[in-house]
Amino acid sequence: MAEAARTIGCEEDLIRSVPLFADLSGAEATELWNSAKRLKAAPGELVVKEGERGDALFIILSGDLEVTKRDGGRDVPLATRNAGDFIGEMSLLEAAPRTASVRALTPSELLVIEPEDFRRLLERRPHAATALLRTVAARLRSTESSLIQSDKLASLGTLAAGLAHELNNPSAAIQRSAQYLDEAVERMRHATMRLGALALSEADRARLDALEARIGPLPRFDDVAARAGEEAIASWLEAAGIEEAWDVAPAFAGYGWTPAELDELRAGWPADTLGTVLAWLGAVLATHQLVAEIKTSAQAISGIVRAVKSYAYLDRAPVQEVDIAGSIEDTLMILKHKLRDVEVVCRFSPDLPRVEAHGGELNQVWTNIVDNAIQAMEGKGRLEIATRRLGEEVEVRIIDSGPGIPPEVQHRMFDPFFTTKPQGVGTGLGLHVVHNIVVRRHAGRIDVDSHPGRTEFRIVLPLHPPAPTA
């Protein structure tokens, strides 16, 4: 009998050691213990699964458990819970699916409290409800902070991978052109030496100068037309007895030469000189073409680097005058690898004034909304972005041709952790962050109009916002 009394006392102490149940009477603690179930979990065992119905509150009697949230194929750690903690309260209160998973790290034992017992407890002990709300609020802040930081790191990784892909093309072009340039310069050197050995008249030298002067900026032609031109010129050069005709034909075609113009060139030169002149001209054209390609690729890399630097607002004050159109263009450059099959239409007002803002944060707004649009359209569709001035404000409209957002959930779109994406895809914080940046940080407005085939986000920002409320 004494042993039974000691056991009951230990049970009461265990229950009341949890802050949520600290002011329960001995009888209430015993009642709660007796109505609850005990659950043992081995290391690695899942106690709570994200997405499942929240139908119980768990009190950890012993052991360590980890709380994680699935995001894009990875588990994001949110917290570790130990003996005396409780878990599962948020889903139980909302009668909503679990927003995170809980897995045992060590051998653990938990007390499982059913919804009805939990409801009676809150009705009888208002203090427990107050303690619960404080805990929920603290956990929401902590979870939001952890996920936002995780999202930033994940976004950084995604953007880095996309930029690496964008940089790879011009970088590979530079390497390829530089390799061929060595050969082209050597061919040009030999061709120039052979040309210099010829006994040319003043008229011939004048014609050479005219040919060299014709080499200007490299024109741009349709790929199909350019390939057709290369074949025709290569055939002409082969018929004229030019060595390596197929090596220099792309350069002739690239600069707009045609077989008819080559016929005119042949008419002005003696037969024993024509081959040397054409070989020299082809080598010069090929060298200039390769240099032009290297320059174009280097400019492309420079443009990407400039966009990244501008996107991140490196070396700038936290608040500055932001060119909204430039900010959006930088974002589109950063997301270019995701927009390959999306028709992007930008209609920027030419007289749009600059906005006093946190430039990096506005870029986060455009990135989140555009990235959501790309996902909604599954990478294919039409994206329209328009800007205009509204008095002392600037309006930005971002419209996609995706399937739309169901009317019954549109009012929750900016709530933290709410998402219409499949379970485990996204954290549900992207639009919440957007709302905070626009409304709280910049005293602006944001609203959504959505139906199948058209979703429009409308962001309005004041030109001179008041000091942010953080």
C-alpha positions as CSV (number, residue, x, y, z in Angstrom):
1,M,0.0,0.0,0.0
2,A,2.8,2.4,0.9
3,E,4.6,1.5,-2.4
4,A,1.4,2.4,-4.4
5,A,1.2,5.7,-2.6
6,R,4.8,6.5,-3.5
7,T,4.1,5.6,-7.1
8,I,1.1,7.9,-7.3
9,G,3.2,10.7,-5.8
10,C,5.9,10.2,-8.4
11,E,3.2,10.4,-11.1
12,E,1.9,13.6,-9.7
13,D,5.3,15.1,-9.6
14,L,6.1,14.1,-13.2
15,I,2.9,15.7,-14.4
16,R,3.3,18.9,-12.4
17,S,7.0,19.2,-13.4
18,V,5.7,20.3,-16.8
19,P,5.2,24.1,-16.7
20,L,1.9,23.7,-18.5
21,F,0.5,21.6,-15.7
22,A,2.3,23.2,-12.8
23,D,-0.8,24.4,-10.9
24,L,-2.8,21.2,-11.2
25,S,-4.0,19.7,-7.9
26,G,-2.7,16.3,-6.9
27,A,-6.0,14.7,-7.9
28,E,-6.1,16.4,-11.3
29,A,-2.5,15.3,-12.0
30,T,-3.3,11.8,-11.1
31,E,-6.5,11.8,-13.2
32,L,-4.6,13.1,-16.2
33,W,-1.9,10.5,-15.7
34,N,-4.4,7.7,-15.5
35,S,-6.4,8.8,-18.5
36,A,-3.2,9.1,-20.7
37,K,-1.4,6.4,-22.6
38,R,2.3,5.7,-22.5
39,L,4.4,5.5,-25.6
40,K,7.9,4.3,-26.0
41,A,10.1,5.3,-29.0
42,A,13.4,3.8,-30.0
43,P,16.2,6.0,-31.5
44,G,15.2,7.0,-35.1
45,E,11.5,6.2,-34.5
46,L,9.0,8.7,-35.8
47,V,6.6,9.9,-33.0
48,V,4.8,12.7,-35.0
49,K,4.7,12.7,-38.8
50,E,4.3,16.0,-40.7
51,G,1.0,16.2,-42.6
52,E,-0.9,13.8,-40.4
53,R,-3.9,14.8,-38.3
54,G,-3.0,16.3,-34.9
55,D,-5.0,14.2,-32.5
56,A,-2.9,14.2,-29.3
57,L,-0.6,16.1,-27.0
58,F,2.6,14.5,-26.0
59,I,4.5,15.0,-22.7
60,I,8.1,13.8,-22.8
61,L,8.8,11.7,-19.7
62,S,12.3,10.7,-20.7
63,G,14.7,10.9,-23.7
64,D,15.5,13.4,-26.4
65,L,13.5,14.1,-29.6
66,E,14.2,16.3,-32.6
67,V,11.6,18.4,-34.4
68,T,12.1,18.8,-38.2
69,K,10.2,20.2,-41.1
70,R,10.4,18.8,-44.7
71,D,11.4,21.4,-47.3
72,G,12.2,20.4,-50.8
73,G,13.5,16.9,-50.2
74,R,15.4,17.8,-47.0
75,D,14.6,17.8,-43.3
76,V,15.2,21.2,-41.7
77,P,15.9,20.8,-37.9
78,L,13.8,23.2,-35.9
79,A,14.4,22.2,-32.2
80,T,15.3,19.5,-29.7
81,R,12.8,18.6,-27.0
82,N,13.7,16.8,-23.7
83,A,12.1,15.4,-20.6
84,G,9.5,17.8,-19.2
85,D,8.7,19.4,-22.6
86,F,5.4,18.8,-24.5
87,I,4.9,18.6,-28.2
88,G,1.9,18.6,-30.6
89,E,0.0,21.4,-29.1
90,M,-0.3,23.6,-32.2
91,S,-2.0,21.0,-34.4
92,L,-4.2,20.0,-31.6
93,L,-5.4,23.5,-30.9
94,E,-6.1,24.2,-34.6
95,A,-7.4,20.7,-35.4
96,A,-5.0,20.9,-38.3
97,P,-2.4,18.6,-39.9
98,R,0.9,18.4,-38.2
99,T,3.3,21.1,-39.5
100,A,6.5,19.3,-38.5
101,S,7.8,15.8,-37.6
102,V,9.2,14.6,-34.3
103,R,11.7,11.8,-34.2
104,A,13.4,10.1,-31.2
105,L,17.1,10.7,-30.9
106,T,17.5,8.5,-27.8
107,P,15.3,5.8,-26.2
108,S,12.3,7.9,-25.1
109,E,9.0,7.6,-23.3
110,L,6.1,9.9,-23.8
111,L,2.7,10.4,-22.2
112,V,-0.1,10.7,-24.8
113,I,-3.0,12.9,-23.8
114,E,-6.2,12.6,-25.8
115,P,-8.0,15.7,-27.2
116,E,-11.0,15.4,-24.9
117,D,-8.8,15.2,-21.8
118,F,-6.8,18.2,-23.0
119,R,-9.9,20.2,-23.6
120,R,-11.2,19.5,-20.1
121,L,-7.9,20.6,-18.6
122,L,-8.0,23.9,-20.4
123,E,-11.5,24.5,-19.3
124,R,-10.8,23.8,-15.6
125,R,-7.4,25.5,-15.4
126,P,-7.2,28.9,-17.3
127,H,-3.6,29.2,-16.1
128,A,-2.8,26.2,-18.3
129,A,-4.3,27.9,-21.3
130,T,-2.2,31.1,-20.6
131,A,1.0,29.0,-20.2
132,L,0.2,27.1,-23.4
133,L,-0.4,30.3,-25.4
134,R,3.0,31.7,-24.2
135,T,4.7,28.5,-25.2
136,V,3.0,28.4,-28.6
137,A,3.9,32.0,-29.3
138,A,7.5,31.5,-28.4
139,R,7.7,28.3,-30.5
140,L,6.1,30.1,-33.5
141,R,8.7,32.8,-33.3
142,S,11.6,30.4,-33.0
143,T,10.3,28.1,-35.8
144,E,9.7,31.1,-38.1
145,S,13.2,32.4,-37.4
146,S,14.8,29.0,-38.0
147,L,12.9,28.4,-41.2
148,I,13.5,31.8,-42.6
149,Q,17.2,31.4,-42.1
150,S,17.0,27.9,-43.6
151,D,15.0,29.3,-46.6
152,K,17.7,31.9,-47.1
153,L,20.4,29.4,-47.2
154,A,18.4,27.1,-49.4
155,S,17.6,29.9,-51.8
156,L,21.2,31.0,-51.8
157,G,22.2,27.4,-52.8
158,T,19.5,27.4,-55.6
159,L,20.5,30.8,-56.9
160,A,24.2,29.8,-56.8
161,A,23.5,26.6,-58.8
162,G,21.5,28.7,-61.3
163,L,24.2,31.3,-61.6
164,A,26.9,28.6,-62.0
165,H,24.8,27.3,-64.9
166,E,24.5,30.7,-66.4
167,L,28.2,31.4,-66.1
168,N,29.2,28.0,-67.5
169,N,28.0,28.9,-71.1
170,P,30.1,32.1,-71.6
171,S,33.0,30.6,-69.6
172,A,33.0,27.5,-71.9
173,A,32.8,29.8,-74.9
174,I,35.8,31.8,-73.8
175,Q,37.8,28.6,-73.2
176,R,36.8,27.2,-76.6
177,S,37.5,30.4,-78.5
178,A,40.8,30.9,-76.7
179,Q,41.9,27.4,-77.7
180,Y,41.0,28.1,-81.4
181,L,42.5,31.5,-81.2
182,D,46.0,30.1,-80.8
183,E,45.6,28.2,-84.1
184,A,44.0,31.1,-85.9
185,V,46.8,33.5,-84.9
186,E,49.4,31.0,-86.2
187,R,47.5,30.7,-89.5
188,M,47.2,34.4,-89.8
189,R,51.0,34.8,-89.1
190,H,51.9,32.3,-91.8
191,A,49.3,33.8,-94.3
192,T,50.7,37.3,-93.6
193,M,54.3,36.1,-94.3
194,R,53.2,34.5,-97.6
195,L,51.3,37.6,-98.5
196,G,54.3,39.8,-97.7
197,A,56.5,37.7,-100.0
198,L,54.3,38.6,-103.0
199,A,55.3,41.4,-105.3
200,L,52.2,43.5,-105.0
201,S,51.5,46.7,-106.8
202,E,50.3,49.9,-105.2
203,A,46.8,49.1,-106.5
204,D,46.9,45.6,-104.9
205,R,48.0,47.0,-101.6
206,A,45.2,49.6,-101.7
207,R,42.7,46.7,-102.3
208,L,44.2,44.8,-99.3
209,D,43.7,47.9,-97.2
210,A,40.1,48.1,-98.3
211,L,39.5,44.5,-97.5
212,E,41.0,44.9,-94.0
213,A,39.0,48.1,-93.4
214,R,35.8,46.1,-94.2
215,I,36.4,44.0,-91.0
216,G,34.1,45.8,-88.5
217,P,31.9,44.6,-85.7
218,L,30.8,41.0,-86.0
219,P,27.2,41.0,-87.3
220,R,24.5,38.7,-85.9
221,F,22.7,36.3,-88.2
222,D,20.1,33.6,-87.8
223,D,21.7,30.3,-87.0
224,V,20.1,28.5,-89.9
225,A,21.0,31.2,-92.4
226,A,24.6,31.3,-91.0
227,R,25.0,27.5,-91.4
228,A,23.7,27.7,-94.9
229,G,26.1,30.5,-95.7
230,E,29.1,28.5,-94.3
231,E,28.4,25.5,-96.5
232,A,28.1,27.7,-99.6
233,I,31.3,29.6,-98.9
234,A,33.2,26.4,-97.9
235,S,32.2,24.9,-101.3
236,W,33.3,28.1,-103.1
237,L,36.7,28.2,-101.3
238,E,37.3,24.5,-101.9
239,A,36.6,25.0,-105.6
240,A,39.1,28.0,-105.5
241,G,41.8,25.6,-104.1
242,I,41.9,27.2,-100.6
243,E,43.4,25.0,-98.0
244,E,41.4,24.5,-94.7
245,A,38.4,26.0,-96.5
246,W,36.0,24.5,-93.8
247,D,38.1,26.2,-91.1
248,V,37.8,29.7,-92.4
249,A,34.3,29.5,-94.0
250,P,32.5,30.2,-90.7
251,A,34.5,33.5,-90.4
252,F,33.6,34.6,-93.9
253,A,29.9,33.7,-93.3
254,G,30.0,35.4,-89.9
255,Y,31.1,38.7,-91.4
256,G,28.4,38.5,-94.1
257,W,30.4,37.4,-97.1
258,T,28.6,35.6,-99.9
259,P,29.8,33.5,-102.9
260,A,28.7,36.4,-105.2
261,E,31.0,38.8,-103.3
262,L,33.8,36.3,-103.5
263,D,33.3,36.1,-107.2
264,E,33.8,39.9,-107.4
265,L,36.9,39.6,-105.2
266,R,38.3,36.9,-107.5
267,A,37.8,39.2,-110.6
268,G,40.1,41.8,-109.1
269,W,43.1,39.6,-108.4
270,P,45.5,37.6,-110.6
271,A,44.9,33.8,-110.3
272,D,48.4,33.2,-108.8
273,T,47.8,35.7,-106.1
274,L,44.1,35.0,-105.3
275,G,44.7,31.9,-103.1
276,T,47.2,33.7,-100.9
277,V,44.9,36.7,-100.5
278,L,41.9,34.5,-99.6
279,A,43.9,32.5,-97.1
280,W,45.2,35.7,-95.5
281,L,41.7,37.2,-95.4
282,G,40.1,34.1,-94.0
283,A,42.8,33.9,-91.2
284,V,42.3,37.5,-90.3
285,L,38.5,37.2,-90.3
286,A,38.7,34.0,-88.1
287,T,41.0,35.8,-85.6
288,H,38.7,38.8,-85.4
289,Q,35.7,36.5,-85.0
290,L,37.3,34.6,-82.1
291,V,38.3,37.8,-80.4
292,A,34.8,39.1,-80.8
293,E,33.3,35.9,-79.3
294,I,35.6,36.1,-76.3
295,K,34.6,39.8,-75.8
296,T,30.9,38.9,-76.0
297,S,31.3,36.1,-73.5
298,A,33.3,38.2,-71.2
299,Q,30.6,40.9,-71.4
300,A,28.0,38.3,-70.6
301,I,29.9,37.2,-67.4
302,S,30.4,40.8,-66.5
303,G,26.6,41.4,-66.9
304,I,25.8,38.5,-64.6
305,V,28.3,39.6,-62.0
306,R,26.9,43.2,-62.1
307,A,23.4,41.8,-61.7
308,V,24.4,39.7,-58.7
309,K,26.2,42.6,-57.1
310,S,23.2,44.9,-57.6
311,Y,20.8,42.2,-56.5
312,A,22.6,41.8,-53.2
313,Y,23.1,45.5,-52.8
314,L,26.7,45.0,-51.9
315,D,28.7,48.0,-50.6
316,R,25.5,50.1,-50.2
317,A,23.7,51.7,-47.3
318,P,20.8,49.7,-45.8
319,V,18.3,52.2,-47.1
320,Q,18.8,53.9,-50.4
321,E,16.9,55.2,-53.4
322,V,16.0,52.1,-55.4
323,D,15.4,51.9,-59.1
324,I,12.4,49.5,-59.1
325,A,12.7,48.5,-62.8
326,G,16.4,47.8,-62.4
327,S,15.7,45.8,-59.2
328,I,13.2,43.6,-61.0
329,E,15.5,43.2,-64.0
330,D,18.3,42.0,-61.7
331,T,16.0,39.5,-60.1
332,L,15.0,38.2,-63.5
333,M,18.6,37.8,-64.4
334,I,19.2,35.8,-61.2
335,L,16.2,33.6,-62.0
336,K,17.0,33.3,-65.7
337,H,17.8,29.6,-65.5
338,K,14.2,29.0,-64.3
339,L,12.6,31.2,-66.9
340,R,13.9,29.5,-70.1
341,D,10.4,28.2,-71.1
342,V,8.5,31.2,-69.7
343,E,7.5,34.2,-71.8
344,V,8.5,37.2,-69.8
345,V,6.8,40.6,-70.7
346,C,8.0,43.7,-68.8
347,R,6.1,47.0,-69.1
348,F,8.0,49.5,-67.0
349,S,6.9,53.1,-66.9
350,P,9.7,55.3,-68.3
351,D,9.2,58.1,-65.8
352,L,9.1,55.9,-62.7
353,P,10.7,57.6,-59.7
354,R,13.1,55.9,-57.3
355,V,11.8,54.6,-54.0
356,E,13.5,54.9,-50.6
357,A,13.7,51.3,-49.6
358,H,15.8,48.4,-48.3
359,G,16.9,47.3,-51.8
360,G,17.9,43.8,-50.8
361,E,14.6,43.1,-49.1
362,L,12.6,44.3,-52.2
363,N,14.6,41.9,-54.3
364,Q,13.5,39.2,-51.9
365,V,9.9,40.2,-52.6
366,W,10.3,40.0,-56.4
367,T,12.2,36.7,-56.0
368,N,9.6,35.0,-53.8
369,I,6.7,36.1,-56.0
370,V,8.3,35.3,-59.3
371,D,9.6,31.9,-58.1
372,N,6.2,31.0,-56.8
373,A,4.7,32.0,-60.2
374,I,7.3,29.8,-62.0
375,Q,6.4,26.8,-59.8
376,A,2.7,27.4,-60.2
377,M,3.1,27.4,-64.0
378,E,5.4,24.4,-63.8
379,G,8.1,26.3,-65.6
380,K,6.0,27.1,-68.7
381,G,3.7,30.0,-69.3
382,R,3.6,33.8,-69.4
383,L,4.9,36.1,-66.8
384,E,4.0,39.8,-67.0
385,I,5.5,42.5,-64.8
386,A,4.3,46.1,-65.0
387,T,5.1,49.3,-63.1
388,R,3.6,52.7,-62.9
389,R,3.4,55.8,-60.6
390,L,0.4,56.4,-58.4
391,G,0.9,59.9,-57.0
392,E,3.4,59.5,-54.2
393,E,3.5,55.8,-54.6
394,V,4.8,53.2,-57.1
395,E,2.7,50.2,-58.1
396,V,4.2,46.8,-59.2
397,R,2.0,44.2,-60.8
398,I,3.3,40.6,-61.2
399,I,0.9,38.4,-63.3
400,D,1.3,34.7,-64.2
401,S,-0.7,32.3,-66.3
402,G,-0.8,29.6,-63.7
403,P,-3.8,27.6,-62.5
404,G,-4.7,30.2,-59.9
405,I,-5.2,30.1,-56.1
406,P,-8.5,28.6,-54.7
407,P,-10.8,31.4,-53.5
408,E,-11.3,29.6,-50.1
409,V,-7.6,29.9,-49.2
410,Q,-6.7,33.3,-50.6
411,H,-7.4,35.0,-47.3
412,R,-4.7,32.9,-45.7
413,M,-2.0,33.3,-48.3
414,F,0.2,35.6,-46.1
415,D,-0.2,33.5,-42.9
416,P,3.0,32.0,-41.6
417,F,3.4,28.3,-42.5
418,F,0.4,28.3,-44.8
419,T,1.1,26.8,-48.2
420,T,-0.9,25.4,-51.1
421,K,2.1,23.3,-52.2
422,P,2.3,19.6,-51.7
423,Q,3.5,18.4,-48.3
424,G,7.2,18.8,-47.9
425,V,7.5,21.4,-50.7
426,G,8.3,24.8,-49.2
427,T,7.9,26.1,-45.7
428,G,4.9,28.3,-46.1
429,L,6.9,31.4,-45.2
430,G,7.7,32.9,-48.6
431,L,4.6,35.1,-48.9
432,H,4.6,35.7,-45.1
433,V,8.0,37.3,-45.5
434,V,6.9,39.2,-48.6
435,H,3.9,40.7,-46.6
436,N,6.2,41.7,-43.7
437,I,8.7,43.4,-46.0
438,V,6.0,45.3,-48.0
439,V,3.6,46.2,-45.2
440,R,5.7,46.4,-42.0
441,R,9.1,47.4,-43.4
442,H,8.0,49.7,-46.1
443,A,4.5,50.8,-45.1
444,G,3.2,49.5,-48.4
445,R,0.2,47.4,-49.5
446,I,-0.1,44.0,-51.2
447,D,-3.1,42.2,-52.5
448,V,-3.9,39.2,-54.7
449,D,-6.5,38.7,-57.4
450,S,-6.5,35.1,-58.7
451,H,-8.6,32.8,-60.9
452,P,-7.6,29.9,-63.2
453,G,-5.2,31.1,-65.8
454,R,-4.4,34.4,-64.2
455,T,-2.9,35.3,-60.8
456,E,-2.0,38.9,-60.1
457,F,0.1,40.2,-57.1
458,R,-0.2,44.0,-56.7
459,I,2.4,45.7,-54.6
460,V,2.2,49.4,-53.8
461,L,5.1,51.2,-52.2
462,P,5.3,54.8,-51.0
463,L,8.1,56.9,-52.4
464,H,9.2,58.0,-49.0
465,P,8.0,55.5,-46.3
466,P,8.1,56.3,-42.6
467,A,10.6,54.6,-40.4
468,P,10.0,50.8,-40.4
469,T,8.4,49.2,-37.3
470,A,10.9,46.3,-37.7
